[in-house]
Amino acid sequence: MTGLSPFNLQIPVVCAPMFRISGPELVIAACKAGIAGAFPTTNARTLDELDQWMATITEGIREQDGPWITNLITHSSRTRLADELKLVAEYKPPIVITALGSPKPVMDTVKSYGGLVFADVVNLDLARKAADAGVDGMACISAGAGGHTGHLSPFAFIAAIRELFQGVIAIGGGIADGYGVAGAIAAGADCVYMGTRFIPTHESRAEDRYKAMVLEAQLDDLVVSSAVTGTPASWLKTSLAEAGFTDASLVQTVPRDYSGTDAKKWRDIWGAGQGVGRSRRLESVASVVIDLKQEYRAAGHRLQELGADG
C-alpha cells in the first residue's frame, strides 16, 4: 500500500482520532477491518485509564491487522504530555500523530522504538515547520473536516504539500466514501483521514443521540466556529443551540483551551464534518469498510474506463 507500507491496509483509510468518540473498541474494530485505527489520548480521562486502553489495544490486534495510532496534543495547555509519552514508550504505537502544537516533543520517544511521527497540519506554514522537524507524515486537515478543521481545499492542499514534502500524506476533510478515497489517492495523497463516517457505528463511543443527530444531518446542519475551544471547529448546529450558543456567541473569540477539563461543555457539544449525509444507518465498522472497499474499486474501474476512452 503506497505510503503506509509495510502496514496491512486493505484500503488506504485511517479511522481518525475523534474526541469522546474513539476508544479501544473503535480502534480495534478498524484495525481488524483492514484500515488504521486512531484515538486521542484526551479521551482517556486519567493516565491509569490510558494505560488500560493501550494494553487492551495491543492485546486485541494481531500482526496481520491494520496499525493502531495514538494522537497526542502537544499544545502547552496539555500538562500531562510527559506522562503520556512514558506510556507511548511502553506500548509502542506504530504511528503517533501530534496535534495543536509542534511534533518536536514526541520525536525522540517515538523514533527510539522505530515508530512513525505524523503531524496534524491545517496550512502550509505548519506543514513547513513539521517537515523541518523531521516528521514521517502529515495529517492534512482540510475544509470540510469535523472537529478542529481547516480552510484549504483538499486537492489544493495535497498539491501544495507534495511540492515541499515527500513523506506520507493523509488528507482529511469531507471524504466519507470510497469514491472520495480514490479521488484523494489519484490527486497524490497516500491515505485518507476519515472521521464522521465512523461516528454512527456500534463501536463508536458517541452517545446514541449524537449518532442519531449525525444520521439525520445534512451539510447545512453544520457550523464552523472558534467559540468553543478558541480554534475553528465544525459543529452540529443543533448541539450548539441545545448547549446555549447563539449566533452572537458563535462569533466571539475565546482563549484556546484543549484540556477538556470542562466535562459538561465537551459532553454536550458535538462535532461533525462534511461527511454527514453519507451514513444512513447505525452499522458496524466492518460494514462501513466493506462499503468503502466496494466504492473504491468501482471508482478505480471508472478511472480505467475513462482512461481507455481517452
C-alpha positions in Angstrom: 0.0 0.0 0.0 1.6 3.2 -1.1 2.9 5.4 1.6 2.0 3.2 4.6 4.0 0.1 3.7 4.6 -2.3 5.4 1.2 -1.8 7.2 -1.6 -4.2 6.3 -4.2 -1.8 4.9 -7.0 -3.2 2.7 -7.9 0.3 1.7 -5.9 3.5 2.4 -8.0 4.9 5.2 -7.3 6.0 8.8 -10.3 6.0 11.2 -9.4 9.4 12.5 -9.0 10.2 16.2 -12.2 11.8 17.4 -12.7 13.5 20.8 -15.0 11.5 23.1 -15.8 9.1 20.3 -12.7 7.0 19.6 -11.8 4.3 22.2 -10.3 0.9 22.2 -13.4 -0.7 20.7 -13.3 1.6 17.6 -9.6 1.3 17.2 -9.6 -2.5 17.4 -12.5 -2.8 15.0 -10.9 -0.5 12.5 -7.6 -2.4 12.6 -9.3 -5.8 12.3 -11.4 -4.5 9.3 -8.1 -3.7 7.5 -7.7 0.1 8.0 -5.8 2.1 10.5 -7.5 2.9 13.8 -6.6 6.0 15.9 -7.7 7.6 19.2 -6.7 10.8 21.0 -5.1 10.4 24.4 -7.5 13.1 25.7 -10.3 10.5 25.6 -8.8 8.6 28.5 -9.7 10.7 31.5 -6.8 9.5 33.6 -3.3 8.1 33.0 -4.4 4.8 34.5 -7.3 4.6 32.0 -4.9 5.5 29.2 -2.6 2.6 30.3 -5.6 0.2 30.3 -6.7 1.4 26.9 -3.2 0.9 25.3 -2.9 -2.5 26.9 -6.4 -3.5 25.6 -5.5 -2.3 22.1 -2.1 -4.1 21.9 -3.7 -7.3 23.2 -6.7 -7.0 20.8 -5.0 -6.7 17.4 -2.8 -9.1 15.6 0.3 -8.6 13.3 -1.9 -9.0 10.2 -4.3 -6.3 11.3 -4.0 -2.6 10.4 -1.8 -0.4 12.5 -3.1 1.4 15.6 -2.3 5.1 16.1 -2.4 7.4 19.1 -2.9 11.1 18.8 -1.2 13.5 21.2 -1.9 17.1 21.8 1.4 18.9 22.2 0.0 22.4 23.0 1.3 23.9 26.2 -2.1 23.5 27.9 -1.7 19.7 27.8 0.0 19.3 31.1 0.3 15.5 31.2 2.1 15.1 27.9 5.3 13.9 29.5 3.4 11.1 31.3 1.6 10.2 28.1 4.9 9.8 26.4 6.1 7.3 29.0 3.1 5.1 28.0 3.9 5.6 24.3 7.4 4.4 25.0 6.0 1.3 26.8 3.3 0.3 24.3 4.9 1.5 21.1 2.1 2.5 18.8 3.3 2.2 15.2 2.3 5.7 14.4 1.9 8.8 16.7 0.0 11.8 15.3 0.7 15.2 17.0 -1.9 18.0 17.0 -2.3 21.6 18.1 1.4 22.0 18.7 4.9 21.2 17.4 5.8 17.5 16.9 9.2 18.0 18.3 8.3 16.9 21.9 7.5 13.4 20.8 10.2 12.8 18.2 12.9 11.2 20.4 10.4 8.9 22.2 8.7 7.6 19.0 11.9 7.3 17.0 13.6 5.4 19.8 11.4 2.3 19.1 11.1 2.7 15.3 7.7 4.3 15.3 6.5 7.0 12.8 5.5 10.5 13.7 2.8 12.3 11.7 1.9 16.0 12.3 -1.6 17.3 12.1 -1.4 20.4 9.9 -4.0 22.9 8.6 -1.8 25.2 6.5 1.5 25.4 4.7 3.2 27.3 7.4 2.6 24.4 9.9 3.5 21.9 7.2 6.9 23.5 6.6 7.6 23.5 10.4 6.5 19.9 10.6 8.8 19.0 7.6 11.7 20.8 9.3 11.1 18.8 12.5 11.6 15.6 10.5 8.1 14.0 10.6 7.4 10.9 8.6 3.9 12.0 7.5 1.3 14.7 7.8 -2.4 14.6 8.5 -3.5 17.4 6.3 -6.8 18.8 7.8 -8.8 20.5 5.1 -12.0 22.3 4.6 -14.9 20.0 5.5 -13.2 18.2 8.3 -15.1 17.6 11.6 -13.9 18.9 14.9 -10.9 21.2 14.6 -11.0 21.9 10.9 -9.0 23.6 8.1 -9.9 26.0 5.4 -8.0 24.8 2.3 -9.4 22.6 -0.5 -8.2 19.0 0.0 -7.0 18.8 -3.6 -5.1 22.2 -3.5 -3.6 21.2 -0.1 -2.3 17.8 -1.5 -0.7 19.5 -4.4 1.0 22.2 -2.3 2.2 19.7 0.3 3.8 17.5 -2.4 5.9 20.5 -3.5 7.6 20.6 -0.2 7.3 17.2 1.4 8.0 13.6 0.2 6.6 11.7 3.2 3.2 10.2 3.8 0.3 12.5 3.2 -3.0 11.7 4.9 -5.8 14.0 3.8 -9.0 14.7 5.8 -11.9 16.9 5.0 -15.4 15.8 3.9 -14.4 12.4 2.5 -16.9 9.8 3.5 -17.0 7.2 0.8 -14.7 5.1 -1.3 -15.1 7.3 -4.3 -13.7 10.2 -2.4 -10.8 8.0 -1.2 -10.0 7.1 -4.8 -10.1 10.8 -5.8 -7.7 11.7 -3.0 -5.3 9.0 -3.9 -5.4 9.9 -7.6 -4.6 13.5 -6.6 -1.4 12.4 -4.8 -2.4 11.6 -1.2 -1.3 8.3 0.4 -4.3 7.7 2.5 -7.5 9.4 3.8 -8.2 10.6 7.3 -11.9 9.8 7.8 -13.9 10.5 10.9 -17.5 11.5 10.6 -18.4 8.2 8.7 -17.4 6.3 11.8 -19.4 8.2 14.4 -22.7 6.3 13.9 -21.1 2.9 14.3 -21.7 0.3 17.0 -18.1 0.6 18.2 -18.1 4.4 18.5 -18.3 5.9 22.0 -20.7 8.6 20.8 -23.9 8.9 22.7 -27.0 7.4 21.0 -28.5 10.9 20.4 -25.2 12.1 18.9 -25.2 9.1 16.5 -28.8 9.8 15.6 -28.1 13.5 15.0 -25.2 12.6 12.6 -27.5 10.2 10.7 -30.1 12.9 10.4 -27.7 15.8 9.5 -27.0 17.3 6.1 -24.4 19.8 5.1 -26.5 22.8 6.1 -26.7 21.4 9.6 -23.0 22.3 10.3 -21.4 25.5 11.5 -17.7 26.4 11.9 -16.8 28.4 15.0 -13.9 29.2 17.3 -16.2 29.9 20.2 -15.8 26.5 21.9 -12.1 25.9 22.0 -10.6 29.0 20.6 -9.7 27.2 17.3 -12.1 26.9 14.3 -14.0 23.7 14.5 -17.0 22.2 12.7 -20.0 21.6 14.9 -23.6 20.3 14.6 -25.8 23.3 14.9 -28.4 21.5 16.9 -25.9 20.6 19.6 -24.6 24.1 19.8 -28.2 25.5 20.2 -29.0 23.0 22.9 -25.8 24.0 24.8 -27.0 27.6 24.8 -24.9 29.1 22.0 -26.4 31.9 20.0 -25.4 33.4 16.6 -23.8 36.2 18.6 -21.8 33.9 20.9 -20.5 31.8 18.0 -18.5 34.7 16.6 -16.9 35.6 19.9 -13.2 35.0 20.4 -12.2 32.8 23.4 -8.8 31.7 24.7 -7.5 28.4 23.3 -8.2 25.5 25.7 -7.6 21.9 24.7 -7.5 20.5 28.2 -11.0 19.0 28.1 -11.4 19.7 31.8 -14.8 21.3 31.5 -16.5 17.9 31.1 -20.1 19.2 30.7 -19.1 21.5 27.9 -17.3 18.8 26.0 -20.1 16.3 26.6 -22.9 18.5 25.3 -21.3 19.9 22.1 -20.8 17.6 19.2 -18.7 17.9 16.1 -19.0 16.5 12.7 -17.6 17.1 9.2 -19.0 17.4 5.8 -19.2 13.7 5.5 -22.6 13.9 7.1 -25.3 12.7 4.8 -23.3 9.6 3.8 -24.1 7.5 6.8 -27.7 6.2 6.5 -28.0 3.7 9.4 -26.2 2.6 12.5 -23.8 -0.1 11.5 -20.5 -1.8 12.4 -17.1 -0.6 11.4 -16.6 -3.7 9.4 -19.7 -2.9 7.4 -18.5 0.6 6.7 -15.2 -0.7 5.5 -16.8 -3.2 3.2 -18.8 -0.4 1.5 -15.6 1.8 1.3 -13.7 -1.0 -0.5 -16.5 -1.7 -3.0 -16.8 2.0 -3.8 -13.0 2.4 -4.0 -12.9 -0.5 -6.6 -15.8 1.0 -8.5 -14.0 4.4 -8.7 -10.9 2.7 -9.9 -12.8 0.9 -12.7 -14.4 4.2 -13.7 -11.0 5.9 -14.0 -9.7 3.0 -16.1 -12.7 3.2 -18.4 -12.3 6.9 -18.8 -8.6 6.5 -19.5 -9.3 3.8 -22.1 -11.8 6.1 -23.8 -9.2 8.9 -23.9 
